[in-house]
């Protein structure tokens, strides 16, 4: 489990700016006017992340009027980060690029026209592709969302992608009410764990599919501790006895698919008539195959979801509202960060390799 005591200790000892200090806009701007050098994980070509990503020194851009100088505190490695480095993601930054799509940092200085954040604020990135795997950065004010200081750092660092995806999929495709059920695969993923917790907080019942593994009981106990009602393996999902599960709970009207292939087909078989399956990933790298009978006789709906597209289609204020909604879940103890492993930037090869291993339930988090 990742412990953020080192970072909290820095905050308390004043090694990082704290929100209680007084800063003038002019003083904070001039403090960052001189260029400085930062460490960053950079890739100049697409390929295997552990081979193409390098730790380099970069020059920090001077702070302009609408810019914000941020000291990064923690930034996770997500599947989308891996896909982006490999070159097979929906959006790709211009190369060379700094890796990382989300993370939490603390504002060091602001430009003269910045009004929405101030030095000492904790901020997360609201835009993908800006590069969070670095010690410091200068971002546009529009790209940042301030988060409350009472949110644990590991929760803030992993807030902008997985919990947002989980919440929107639960809310946007079916009108679910307490007592309704949801089925999902890849249930031990970051999104899967967030789905379990948010669903439980909303009174929804979940059937959670995972791959069989040596430590299955340990994983089952962990997911049930988060609020999962049922945890089953892919093999159990394919057995005829699965229908007995829905004698004591309603058939799901919503299925969440991050795998594809046979797993997604079995999710469809479990759906109630006119139910919806939402695909947000393809871990198996196999197409979603739908039996014609399910389309004709059950009138099922197939949808896709991509958080980056949701943010494009909605205003920054709507994204900020989503973040604050999730922060309320966190405050109430209804949403926690996934198990995390703290990794310094210089150990990036180990972190990237670990993130690509099968049966991963622990998220690698770079700390600066």
C-alpha positions in Angstrom: 0.0 0.0 0.0 1.3 3.4 -0.9 2.0 5.7 2.0 2.1 9.4 1.4 3.7 10.3 4.8 6.9 11.6 3.1 4.9 14.1 1.1 2.7 15.1 4.0 5.9 15.6 6.0 7.3 17.9 3.4 4.1 20.0 3.5 4.2 20.3 7.3 7.9 21.2 7.4 7.4 23.9 4.8 9.7 22.2 2.2 6.8 22.8 -0.2 4.8 26.1 -0.3 1.7 25.9 1.9 -1.6 27.6 1.3 -1.3 29.7 4.4 1.6 31.7 3.0 1.0 35.1 1.5 2.0 35.5 -2.2 1.4 38.4 -4.5 0.8 37.8 -8.2 3.8 39.9 -9.2 6.2 38.2 -6.7 5.1 34.7 -7.7 5.5 35.5 -11.4 9.0 36.9 -11.0 10.0 34.0 -8.8 9.5 31.6 -11.8 10.8 34.0 -14.5 14.3 32.5 -14.4 14.5 29.2 -16.3 15.3 26.1 -14.2 15.8 22.5 -14.9 13.5 19.6 -14.0 13.6 15.8 -14.3 11.1 14.1 -16.5 10.3 10.7 -18.1 10.5 11.4 -21.8 9.9 9.2 -24.9 11.0 10.2 -28.4 9.6 7.2 -30.2 6.7 4.9 -29.8 7.5 1.4 -28.6 7.9 -0.8 -25.5 7.6 1.7 -22.6 10.5 0.3 -20.6 12.7 0.7 -23.7 11.7 4.0 -25.1 11.1 6.0 -21.9 14.2 7.8 -20.5 14.8 10.0 -17.5 16.0 13.4 -18.8 16.6 16.9 -17.6 14.4 19.5 -19.2 14.2 23.3 -18.9 11.2 24.6 -17.2 9.2 27.0 -19.3 8.9 30.6 -18.0 5.5 31.4 -16.4 3.3 33.6 -18.6 0.2 35.6 -17.6 -2.2 32.7 -17.7 0.3 30.0 -16.7 0.7 28.1 -13.4 4.0 26.6 -12.1 3.3 23.3 -10.5 5.5 21.0 -8.4 4.3 17.5 -9.2 3.8 15.3 -6.1 2.5 12.0 -7.4 1.5 10.6 -10.8 0.2 7.0 -11.5 0.9 4.7 -14.4 -2.4 3.9 -16.1 -3.2 1.6 -19.1 -3.8 4.6 -21.2 -0.3 5.9 -20.4 1.1 2.6 -21.7 -1.0 2.7 -24.8 0.0 6.2 -25.6 3.7 5.4 -25.4 3.1 2.4 -27.6 1.4 4.6 -30.1 -2.0 2.9 -30.1 -4.2 5.4 -28.1 -7.0 7.7 -29.3 -4.8 10.8 -28.9 -1.1 11.0 -29.2 1.1 14.0 -28.2 3.8 15.4 -30.4 7.1 13.6 -29.9 9.3 13.9 -27.9 6.7 13.8 -25.1 6.6 13.5 -21.3 4.7 10.5 -20.2 1.7 10.5 -17.8 -1.9 11.7 -18.2 -2.9 12.3 -14.6 -1.4 13.2 -11.2 -1.5 15.7 -8.4 0.7 18.6 -7.8 1.0 21.8 -5.7 1.0 25.3 -7.1 4.3 27.1 -6.7 3.7 30.3 -8.6 1.0 31.8 -10.9 1.0 34.3 -13.7 -0.4 37.7 -13.4 -3.8 36.9 -14.9 -4.5 33.6 -13.1 -7.5 33.8 -10.8 -8.8 30.2 -10.2 -5.7 28.8 -8.3 -3.1 30.2 -6.0 0.2 29.1 -4.6 -0.2 26.3 -2.1 -3.3 24.8 -3.8 -3.4 21.1 -4.7 -4.3 20.7 -8.4 -4.9 17.8 -10.8 -4.8 17.8 -14.6 -8.1 18.1 -16.4 -6.5 17.5 -19.8 -4.8 14.3 -21.1 -1.4 14.3 -22.9 0.3 17.1 -21.0 2.8 14.9 -19.3 2.7 14.4 -15.5 5.8 12.2 -15.0 8.1 15.1 -14.1 9.2 16.9 -11.0 7.8 20.3 -12.1 5.9 21.8 -15.0 4.2 25.0 -16.2 0.6 24.3 -17.2 -2.1 26.6 -18.5 -4.6 27.6 -15.8 -7.4 26.1 -18.0 -5.8 22.6 -17.7 -5.9 22.5 -13.9 -8.6 21.8 -11.4 -8.0 22.6 -7.7 -8.9 19.8 -5.3 -9.6 20.1 -1.6 -6.7 19.8 0.7 -8.5 17.2 2.9 -8.4 14.6 0.1 -5.6 12.0 0.5 -2.8 12.6 -1.9 -3.1 9.0 -3.3 -6.8 9.6 -4.0 -6.1 12.9 -5.7 -3.3 11.5 -7.8 -5.7 8.8 -9.2 -8.9 10.8 -9.3 -9.1 12.2 -12.9 -9.3 9.0 -14.9 -10.6 5.8 -13.3 -13.1 7.1 -10.7 -14.5 9.6 -13.3 -14.9 6.8 -15.9 -16.6 4.6 -13.3 -19.1 7.3 -12.2 -20.0 8.4 -15.7 -20.6 4.8 -16.9 -22.9 4.1 -13.9 -24.8 7.3 -14.4 -25.1 8.0 -18.2 -26.3 4.8 -19.9 -29.1 3.3 -17.8 -31.4 4.8 -15.3 -30.4 2.6 -12.4 -32.1 2.7 -9.0 -31.1 1.2 -5.6 -31.4 -2.6 -5.8 -30.6 -2.8 -9.5 -27.5 -4.8 -10.5 -24.4 -4.2 -12.6 -22.0 -6.8 -14.0 -18.4 -6.0 -15.1 -15.2 -7.7 -16.1 -11.7 -6.6 -15.2 -13.1 -5.9 -11.8 -9.7 -5.7 -10.0 -8.7 -2.8 -12.3 -8.7 0.8 -11.2 -12.0 1.5 -12.9 -13.4 -1.8 -11.6 -12.6 -1.0 -8.0 -14.1 2.4 -8.4 -17.3 0.9 -9.9 -17.6 -1.5 -6.9 -17.3 1.3 -4.4 -19.5 3.9 -6.2 -22.2 1.3 -7.0 -22.3 0.2 -3.3 -22.6 3.9 -2.2 -25.6 4.3 -4.6 -27.3 1.1 -3.4 -26.5 -0.9 -6.6 -25.5 -4.6 -6.5 -22.5 -5.8 -8.5 -21.4 -9.0 -10.1 -17.6 -8.8 -10.6 -15.7 -11.0 -13.0 -12.0 -11.5 -12.6 -9.4 -13.9 -14.2 -8.5 -17.0 -12.1 -5.2 -16.6 -10.3 -3.2 -18.2 -7.5 -4.3 -15.5 -5.0 -7.9 -15.5 -6.0 -9.3 -15.7 -2.4 -7.2 -12.8 -1.4 -8.4 -10.7 -4.3 -12.0 -11.8 -3.6 -11.8 -10.7 0.0 -10.4 -7.4 -1.1 -13.1 -6.7 -3.6 -15.8 -7.8 -1.2 -14.2 -5.5 1.4 -14.8 -2.6 -1.1 -18.5 -3.5 -1.5 -18.6 -6.2 -4.2 -21.6 -8.6 -3.7 -20.4 -11.4 -6.0 -16.9 -12.1 -7.3 -16.6 -14.8 -10.0 -14.0 -16.0 -12.4 -14.2 -15.9 -16.2 -14.6 -19.7 -16.2 -17.5 -19.5 -13.7 -19.1 -16.8 -15.9 -19.3 -19.3 -18.8 -21.0 -22.1 -16.8 -24.8 -22.7 -17.1 -25.1 -22.4 -13.4 -24.6 -18.6 -13.8 -28.3 -18.3 -14.3 -28.9 -19.4 -10.7 -27.1 -16.3 -9.5 -30.0 -14.2 -10.8 -32.7 -16.0 -8.9 -31.8 -14.0 -5.8 -31.0 -10.7 -7.6 -32.3 -8.9 -10.7 -30.6 -9.5 -14.0 -28.1 -6.7 -14.7 -29.4 -3.9 -17.0 -25.8 -2.5 -17.3 -22.6 -4.4 -18.2 -19.2 -2.7 -18.2 -16.6 -4.3 -20.5 -12.9 -3.7 -20.4 -11.8 -7.0 -21.9 -13.5 -7.8 -25.2 -13.5 -11.3 -26.8 -15.3 -14.1 -25.1 -15.5 -12.3 -21.8 -17.7 -9.5 -23.4 -19.9 -12.1 -25.1 -20.6 -13.8 -21.7 -21.4 -10.4 -20.1 -24.0 -9.9 -22.9 -25.6 -13.2 -22.1 -26.2 -12.1 -18.5 -27.9 -8.8 -19.4 -31.6 -8.3 -19.0 -33.7 -7.6 -22.1 -33.0 -4.1 -23.5 -29.9 -3.8 -21.3 -26.7 -2.0 -22.3 -23.1 -3.1 -22.4 -20.6 -0.2 -22.3 -17.1 -1.0 -23.6 -14.3 1.2 -22.3 -11.2 -1.0 -22.9 -10.0 -4.0 -24.8 -7.4 -5.9 -22.6 -7.8 -9.1 -24.6 -7.1 -7.3 -27.9 -10.0 -9.3 -29.4 -13.2 -7.9 -30.9 -16.5 -7.8 -29.2 -18.6 -10.6 -30.7 -22.4 -10.4 -30.4 -24.6 -13.4 -31.1 -27.4 -12.4 -33.4 -30.0 -13.9 -31.2 -29.1 -11.5 -28.3 -29.7 -8.5 -30.6 -32.9 -9.8 -32.0 -34.6 -11.4 -29.0 -33.1 -9.3 -26.2 -32.7 -6.0 -28.1 -29.4 -5.3 -26.3 -27.6 -2.0 -26.8 -23.8 -1.7 -27.4 -22.1 1.5 -26.4 -18.6 2.8 -25.9 -17.1 5.3 -23.4 -13.9 7.3 -23.4 -13.4 9.8 -20.6 -11.3 12.1 -22.8 -14.3 12.4 -25.2 -16.6 13.1 -22.3 -14.4 16.0 -21.3 -14.4 17.3 -24.8 -18.2 17.2 -25.0 -18.7 18.9 -21.6 -17.5 22.2 -20.1 -14.6 22.6 -17.6 -17.2 23.5 -15.0 -19.0 20.2 -15.5 -15.7 18.3 -15.1 -15.0 20.3 -12.0 -18.5 19.4 -10.7 -17.7 15.7 -11.4 -14.5 15.9 -9.4 -16.2 17.6 -6.4 -18.9 14.9 -6.5 -16.2 12.2 -6.3 -14.4 14.1 -3.5 -17.6 13.9 -1.5 -17.6 10.1 -1.9 -13.9 10.1 -0.7 -14.7 12.3 2.4 -17.5 9.9 3.4 -15.2 6.9 3.1 -17.1 5.5 0.2 -14.3 5.8 -2.4 -10.6 4.9 -1.7 -7.6 4.8 -4.0 -6.5 1.4 -5.4 -3.5 -0.2 -3.7 -0.5 1.8 -4.8 3.2 1.2 -4.9 5.4 4.3 -4.6 8.3 4.5 -7.2 10.9 7.2 -7.7 11.4 8.4 -11.3 14.8 6.7 -11.6 13.1 3.3 -11.2 10.8 3.9 -14.1 11.7 0.8 -16.0 10.7 -1.4 -13.1 7.4 0.5 -12.7 6.5 0.3 -16.4 7.3 -3.4 -16.6 5.2 -4.1 -13.5 2.3 -2.1 -14.9 2.3 -4.4 -18.0 2.3 -7.7 -16.1 -0.9 -9.9 -15.9 -3.1 -10.0 -12.8 -1.9 -6.6 -11.7 -4.0 -5.1 -8.8 -1.4 -2.6 -7.5 -1.0 0.7 -9.3 2.5 2.0 -9.8 2.7 5.7 -8.7 5.7 7.9 -9.5 6.6 10.3 -6.6 8.8 13.3 -7.1 
